[in-house]
Amino acid sequence: MQLLIWSDTRDAKRAGATEEDIQEAVAMSALTRHWSTIFNGMQVDFETFKKEMGGQ
């Protein structure tokens, strides 16, 4: 896994990503994993969630 992270980071930098871009991507992926774990673990109904958040 560590090798994949290293190579993905290297490739992102080669494509023009800055350190800040990479840090933001890592933070967003961590947040996504966190909330996905909570919502799935609590078996939150997606349609109910959308209504409660003001979605359609």
N, C-alpha and C positions, 0 to 999 in steps of 0.2 A: 504494500500500500504506500509506503513512504516513497518508493521509487516513482509511483504514479503521480504523487503530489509534486515531487521534484520536477518531473518531466512536464507536467501540466503548467507549472509555474514558469519554467524555462520557455515553453512554447508561447505562453501568454506574453511574456516579456519580449520575445522575438516578434510578436504580432503588434507590439507597441503599448502594451499595458504598463501602467506605472505601478510602483509599490502600493500607492493608495488604491488604485483600481483592484489590485489583487487582494488587499486587506478588506475592501468592501465586499468583494465576491465571497471571501471566506466568511465574513460576518453574516451576509445574507443567507448563505447555505446553512450556517449554524442555526439561524433563526427559523428557517424553513423546516429543518429537521426537528427542532424543539417543538414547534407548534403542531407539526404533523403527528409527532408522538403523542402529544396531549390530546388532540382532537380524535385521533384514532383510538387511543387507549380509553378515552371516556365515551367512545362511540357517539360522538356528536352528530346529529342529523344535519346534513348539509343544507337542505331546504329551510329548516328551522333557523340555522345559523345565519343564512342569507337574510331572512326576514328580520331577525333581531338586529342585524347590522345595517338595516335600511336598504338592502338590495332587493332586487325584484324576484 
